[in-house]
Amino acid sequence: MSELRRDPITERWVIVASERAARPSDFSPRIPATAGIFCPFCPGNEEATPQELLSRRAPDAGPGDPRWSVRVFPNRFPALRVEGELLRSGEGLFDRISGVGAHEVIVETPRHDTSLAQLSIPSLAEVLRAWRDRIVDLGRDLRLTHVSVFKNQGPAAGATLAHEHSQLLALPTLPRDVALELERAEAWFSRKERCVSCDLIRQERAAGARLVFEDQRFVVLCPWASPTPFLLWILPKNHASHFEAVDDPTSTALAEVLRLALGKLERALEGPAYNLVLVSGRLRGASSPASHWRLEIAPALTVPGGFERASGCYINSTRPEDAAAFLRGIDPA
C-alpha cells in the first residue's frame, strides 16, 4: 500500500506509491482517434474501468448504458486508496501517514476526439458539477483533509491517455504549499480585514494591463508574478472560499469563461499542452472571509531546470502584461 512521507527539512509531503509503477508510460504519445487502439474511456467500454462513482446519463438510460456525458470512477493505478485504516506514525525525524485517500478519474466527454475547449457550455458545466459533487461527497469522509482537482492535457503536461479526462486526489493532510497560501491569506485578513484575492481583483481590474477579459461573475488574468509564460487565473468576482459551494447557474457561467480562456490559449499557442488545476479551501472548512478559490491554466511551454529546483524561483521569459495583451487580441472562434 502507498504511504505519505514528510520531509523534516522542507516539510513537504510526498506520496510514495509503488503500485503506480504498473500504469501506462508517462511518455506515451497521444494516440489519434483513428488509430484503432482500444480506449477504456470510450462508450461501450465501461466494463474496462472500475465501478462508477458518478455519471450523467440520458433520462431513460440505466447503469452501464453507454449513453453518458460524464463518468467518474476510481483510478486503476491509484496513488491513494479509500480502503484501509488511517495510521500516523513516526520514526525519529520522519513522519509517515498510511496511504488513505482517494484517486478518481473524471471522463469529460464520450467523444474520443473532442477537447475540453470544444465541449458545449452545458457539457463543460456538467464536468465542473462533477468536480463539485465529488468534492462534496468526499467531504463526508472525516479522514480526508484536502482535495486537489487537476487536468493534464497532452504528454508534455503529464497525460498518458488521449481521451479527455481530469483527475481528483483527496489527501489525509494539507499539502505544504496549500497550507502556506491559506496561512498568508488569513494573516492578510487579520491585518486588513479584507481578502487578499478580492484586493488583487480590484487592483487588476483597475489597472487592466494583466486582465485578459471579464464578465459579470469572473475575471481572467495573467498574474503579476507568473512563474511560467501565459499562465491564466480565473477567479470569481464575488468572494467565495470553496469551489464546492458553486451553484448550477454559477457553474454554467464558469463553463463559458473557461471555454473562452481555453479557446484563446489554443488559438494563440496552437493547441499547447497544459495543466488545469483547482485551488480551493480546506475540505469541510467553513466559508472563510480570507481565502478565495480559483482555477489556474498553465501551458506547458517550458521545463523547470536546475535553477528552479535549487531555488524555487522561476525565470519567466514572457512578461504577464505582454501575454495578457496578446490574448486580449485573440478571437477564439
N, C-alpha and C positions, 0 to 999 in steps of 0.2 A: 504494500500500500504506500501511496505517496505521503510526504510529510512536509511541513513548513519549518524552515530553519532561519533563525535570526542572527545576522552578523553582529557581534558585540561592538564593533568599531563604527560601522556605518548605520547600524540599527535598521538595516533593510531586511525585510523578509523575503526569502527565496523558496519557491515550491520545487522540491526535488521529486520528480515524477518519472520514475524509470519505466512505468507502463507505457508512456508515450513514445518510447523507442520503437514500438511496433507500428506507429502510424505512417501514412504515406510521406515520401520525402518532401521537405520544405522547399526543395529546389526544383520540383517538377514543373514543366512548362504548362501554361494554360492549355487545355485541350479544346479544340474547336468543337462546336455543337454538331458538326457534320462528320466527326471522326469515327462515329460508331462505337465509341468507348462507353462501357456501362457506367451510368451515373446513378448513385444511390439516392440522389436528391430529386430525381425526375419523377413525375406522376407515373403510377404503375409499379414503382419500385419501393413502395412504403415498407414492405417486409424486410428490406435490406438495412433499415435503420432501427435503433431502439424504439421502444414503445413511446408513443406521443405523449407529451405533457400538455400541449395546447395545439389547437388547429382552428382555422377558419374555413368552413366548407359551405357549399350550396345548401339552402334550407332543407332540401329533400335528400341530402347526402348523409349516409350514416358513417360510423367509424370505419376507416380503411378505404373509403371511397376516394378515388383519385381526383375528384373534383374539389380541390382545395386551393386556397390563395396563399396561406401562410401555414407552416408547420414548425413546431418546436419539440425537440426530443433531446435526451442526454447525448453528449459526445461519446462516440465509440471508444475514443482514446482519451479519457478524462485526466486532467491534471489533478482534480479533486473529486471525491465521491460523497454522495449524501449518506450512504451506508457507513456504519461504524460509530464508535464512541469518540467523542471529542476529548482528547487527553493532552494535557500540558505537562511538560517535564523539563528538567534542566540537567546539564552535565558540565559542571564547572562554569566556564564563561558562556556556554552555549545553551540557548533556549530552543525548544522544539515543540511543535503542535502537530498532532496527528492530522493526516490529510483529509479532513472532513470539510465538505463544501458542496458546490455544485458546478458542473461544467456543461453548458447546454448549447445547442445549435439552433439557430433560427433560420429556416429556409425561407427566403424573402419573396419568392415567386415560383410558380410551377414551370415557367419557361426557362430553358437552359441557356438561351441566347439573349436574355434581356438583362441589362444592367440596372442598378438601383435608380440611376438618373432617368432611365427610360420608363419606369413604372408610372402609372396614372396616379393622380393625387389620392384618390380613395385607396388604392393598393398600397402606396407608400405609408399612408396614415395607419393602415392595418398593421404594417410592420412595427411602427412606433408604438401602437397599442399593445402589440405582443410583448415588446420590451417592457412596457409599463406593467402589464398584467403579471408577467413572470417575476418582476421585482416585488410586486405586492405579495404574490404567493410565497416567495422565498423569505419574505419578511416574517412569516409565521413561524419559521424555524429559529428558535431563540439561540441556537448555536452560531448563527451567522451574523456577521458584523458589517460587511461591505459587499456590494455588488458592482462589478465592472462589466459594462456592455461595450463591445468593440466590433469593428468590421475591418478585415484585411482584404483589400481589393487589389488583386494582381500578385504575381510571385514576388516582385520586388518589395511588396508590403507584407509578405508572410503568408499569402494564401496558398493552399495546397490543392483546392478543388475549384474548377471553373464555375460551377453553378453558384449563383449569387446567394450568399448567406452571411449572417453575422453570428457572434458568439456571446455567451454570458458566463462569467466566472463569479461565483459567490464565495467569499472568504470568511474564515472564522476570526479574522483580525483585521485591523485597519492598516493598509499599506502606509509606509513611511511618508511618501510624497503627498498622499491624500491627507494624512493627519497633519502634516506641516501646513498645507494650504488652509485647512479648516481652522487651525490654531491662529494663523495670521489674520484670517478674516474675522475671527472672534476678537482678537486683540485690537484690530482697527475699529470694530464696532464699540468696544469698551471705551476707546478714547474719543470717538467722534459721534457715536450713536447713529451711525449710518452704515449701510452695506458698501463695502469697497467696490463690488461689481456694479452696483447701481451708480456709484460715483463715476466709475470708469465709463459706463454707458452714456451718462450725461455729458462728460467731457469729450468723448469721441464723437458724439452726435453734433456737438457744438463746433468742434474743430473740423471734422469732415475729411481730413487727409487720409485717414485709415479706414473710413467707412466704405464698405462695398455697396450695400443697399440696406434698406429697412422697410418695414411695413407697419401696420398698426400694433402688432404684437411682438415683433422680433427685430433685432439688429444683427447684421453680418459684417464683421470687420477683420482686418489683419492686425493682430495685437502689436502694441508698441515694441515689445521686446521679443518678437517672433524668433524662436531658435532655428527654424528652417524656412526656406522660401515658400511663399504662397500659403502659409498656414492661415486657416479661417476659424474664427469663433462665431458660433450662433448662440445668442443669449436672449432670453425673454425680457421685454422692457419692464413689465411688472415684476416686482420682486417675487421670487419663488426659489426655495432652497432644495426641493426634492422633485425630481423628474416624475416619480410615480404618482404625484398629485395632479398631473396634467389630465384635463378632461378631454372628451372626444372632440369638441369644437377646436380646442387649442391644438390637439394633435393633428387635426386637418390643416390648420394654419401653419403648423411647423412643417408638415409634409410639403406644402407649397414652397416654403422658404428653403428647405433642404434640397428639394428638386432643382430650384433655381441656382442655388450655390454650386451643387454638383455639376449642373449643366454648364455654368460659366467655367469651372475648372476643366471640364472635359474639352470644351471648345478652345480655351486659352492654352492648355498644355497638351493637347492632342491625346486625350484619354490616359492620363497618368495613373500609375498605381497609387493607392493612398490608404491611410488608416483613418477610420472614423471612430471616435471614442466619446462616451458619455461621461461627464464629470458631474457628480451629484453628491448629496449629503449622506450622512450615516444611515444605514439600514434601520428602519423603525424609529429614526430620530424625529423628534417633534419639529414642526416648522420653525426654522431659525431665521431671525432677522439679520444674521451676519453673513450667511453663505448663500450662494446663488448658482443654480445648475447651468450647464452649458454643453453644447456639442462642439467638438473640435474635428476639423478635417485637415489632415496633414499629408499633402502629396509627398510621395517617396522619391524626391528629386536628388537627394544627397545621402551619403552613408556616413554615419558618425565615425570619426577617426580617432587616432591616439590622443590628440589634444582634448577632444570632448570626453573621452573616457577618463583621462587623467585629472581633468579639472572640473567636469560638469558644466563647463562654459562652452556654448556653441558659437560657431562662426557662420553667420548668415550672409551670403553674397548678394541678396536681393533686399533692398530697403522695403519695409512693410508699406510705406507710403507709395512707392512705385508699383508694388504688387497690387495694392488696392486700386490705384488709378487705372492700371491695365485691365483689371477685372471689371471695373465700372463700365468700361467701354465695350465689353464683350456681350453680344447678343446670344443667349444660349439656345435660341430656337433653331 
